[in-house]
Amino acid sequence: MTATPTQRAELKEWAESGLAKKWREDAGLSPEQAALKLKVSVRSLYRWEADEATPDGYRFAAYYSFLKRVRPKDFEQAGTRT
């Protein structure tokens, strides 16, 4: 998956607003569990959630897909799409 500018902007918005972390927590996943699923270090996950770093390549695809799966189903439908 090659990240589009729109996808990169979405990921940045989700990190800046705290939604990425909130969605992970709401899904009942600890940072350790999420990092294990994504095959990254916990530090990397923390940095992504804090918008201190952005994953590249396959890690971007994995993280973006992960967030799309754990976010509330009505996120886009509620008109809160970022």
C-alpha positions, 0 to 999 in steps of 0.5 A: 500500500502506497500511502496517499496524501489523504491517508497521511493527513488522516493519520496525522489528524488522528494522532494530533487529536488523540483519537488514535490512542483513544480508539486503541484503548476503547478496543481494549488493547494495551500498548503492548498488545497493539505493538505485538499485533503491528509487529513494532516496538511499544516505543514506536507505537507511543511515538506514532500515537503522540505524532512524534513519528509517522510509520513508513511503508508496510508499517504505515499500511498496517497501522492505518488499517489497524486504526480503521478497524478499531475506530468506531463504526459510525465515525465517518457517518457521524460527520466527524471525519477528519 
